[in-house]
Amino acid sequence: MEDPVQTAAQGGIGPVLAASGIVKSYRRGLWPARRSVPVLRGADLALDAGEIVGLVGENGSGKSTLMKILVGALAADAGTVTRVGGLGYCPQEPLVYPRLTCDEHFDLFASAYAMTAPAVQASRESLYKSLGFARYARTRADQLSGGTLAKLNLGLALLADPQVLLLDEPYAGFDFDTYQKFWHLVADRRRAGRSALIISHFVVDEERFDRILDLTEGKTVPR
Ligand SMILES: Nc1ncnc2c1ncn2[C@@H]1O[C@H](COP(=O)(O)OP(=O)(O)OP(=O)(O)O)[C@@H](O)[C@H]1O
């Protein structure tokens, strides 16, 4: 069967994720020196089905803030976000339960996604294989290396095969082999009409992205 989202985007119906005029300020300091510091000043973004987009900007430019707003983990002061289909989010700091094993994490997330047992099993095995961490299936999260923890973090975001994947610095802790596995996985998903927004401080392999957006002075600028 054809992917309805992909068909919609190919037919020009619209993006699978769109943000328009996003404004966000943080409050800093203690009273009476408390002040509002603007981070996003009307940022726009649109992601079509099957698109891989890079979001690049210097430290503190607001990339994570924008991603948290896209996911719905943080409220914007102004602007709108619209989404079509499921969303997978991989935060910069892995959010895991130290005492649970990788298998137990997948089970926990699968029940949150209301996945059937065969679907979980198939997705989990495929993720272990494509990211290369099957041997840690029964290892507790607090005994994993930083890189394997990053694989678990990514695997959990991918478990339910979301239409859009939002990744905040996904490959910082990856060795070169894992980095390549990561891009194979992204390319496979892209062929299936899935999209990804990838945050990075800098882009090494620009050709792997369909587009790059620079976040500067609170706005996204196409490169
Ligand atoms: N909860 C918060 N309260 C106050 N200020 C914050 C908060 N979160 C982020 N900031 C500030 O907002 C600005 C943007 O932060 P953000 O984490 O979005 O940037 P970033 O581009 O993702 O940075 P990095 O590349 O270092 O991860 C920074 O100056 C940061 O100090």
The ligand as an SDF file (V2000), in Angstrom:
LIG
                    3D

 31 33  0  0  0  0  0  0  0  0999 V2000
   15.5530   26.8290   30.5930 N   0  0  0  0  0  0  0  0  0  0  0  0
   16.2860   27.8840   30.2450 C   0  0  0  0  0  0  0  0  0  0  0  0
   16.2790   29.0130   30.9890 N   0  0  0  0  0  0  0  0  0  0  0  0
   16.9960   30.0960   30.6250 C   0  0  0  0  0  0  0  0  0  0  0  0
   17.7740   30.1530   29.5150 N   0  0  0  0  0  0  0  0  0  0  0  0
   17.8190   29.0530   28.7450 C   0  0  0  0  0  0  0  0  0  0  0  0
   17.0920   27.8580   29.0620 C   0  0  0  0  0  0  0  0  0  0  0  0
   17.3310   26.9350   28.0870 N   0  0  0  0  0  0  0  0  0  0  0  0
   18.1780   27.5200   27.2120 C   0  0  0  0  0  0  0  0  0  0  0  0
   18.4790   28.7850   27.6060 N   0  0  0  0  0  0  0  0  0  0  0  0
   19.3270   29.7390   26.8740 C   0  0  0  0  0  0  0  0  0  0  0  0
   18.7910   29.9340   25.5850 O   0  0  0  0  0  0  0  0  0  0  0  0
   19.8210   30.0090   24.6060 C   0  0  0  0  0  0  0  0  0  0  0  0
   19.5810   28.9420   23.5430 C   0  0  0  0  0  0  0  0  0  0  0  0
   19.7820   27.6400   24.1290 O   0  0  0  0  0  0  0  0  0  0  0  0
   19.6390   26.3050   23.2740 P   0  0  0  0  0  0  0  0  0  0  0  0
   19.9650   25.1710   24.1780 O   0  0  0  0  0  0  0  0  0  0  0  0
   18.3420   26.3040   22.5790 O   0  0  0  0  0  0  0  0  0  0  0  0
   20.7950   26.5090   22.1910 O   0  0  0  0  0  0  0  0  0  0  0  0
   21.5040   25.4780   21.2170 P   0  0  0  0  0  0  0  0  0  0  0  0
   21.6460   26.1760   19.9010 O   0  0  0  0  0  0  0  0  0  0  0  0
   20.7640   24.2000   21.2100 O   0  0  0  0  0  0  0  0  0  0  0  0
   22.9130   25.3260   21.9220 O   0  0  0  0  0  0  0  0  0  0  0  0
   24.0090   24.1240   21.8900 P   0  0  0  0  0  0  0  0  0  0  0  0
   24.5520   24.1140   20.4880 O   0  0  0  0  0  0  0  0  0  0  0  0
   25.0270   24.5960   22.8630 O   0  0  0  0  0  0  0  0  0  0  0  0
   23.3370   22.8640   22.2800 O   0  0  0  0  0  0  0  0  0  0  0  0
   21.1260   29.8800   25.3660 C   0  0  0  0  0  0  0  0  0  0  0  0
   21.6500   31.1500   25.5910 O   0  0  0  0  0  0  0  0  0  0  0  0
   20.7370   29.2080   26.6580 C   0  0  0  0  0  0  0  0  0  0  0  0
   21.5870   29.5920   27.7000 O   0  0  0  0  0  0  0  0  0  0  0  0
  1  2  1  0
  2  3  1  0
  2  7  2  0
  3  4  2  0
  4  5  1  0
  5  6  2  0
  6  7  1  0
  6 10  1  0
  7  8  1  0
  8  9  2  0
  9 10  1  0
 10 11  1  0
 11 12  1  0
 11 30  1  0
 12 13  1  0
 13 14  1  0
 13 28  1  0
 14 15  1  0
 15 16  1  0
 16 17  2  0
 16 18  1  0
 16 19  1  0
 19 20  1  0
 20 21  2  0
 20 22  1  0
 20 23  1  0
 23 24  1  0
 24 25  2  0
 24 26  1  0
 24 27  1  0
 28 29  1  0
 28 30  1  0
 30 31  1  0
M  END
$$$$
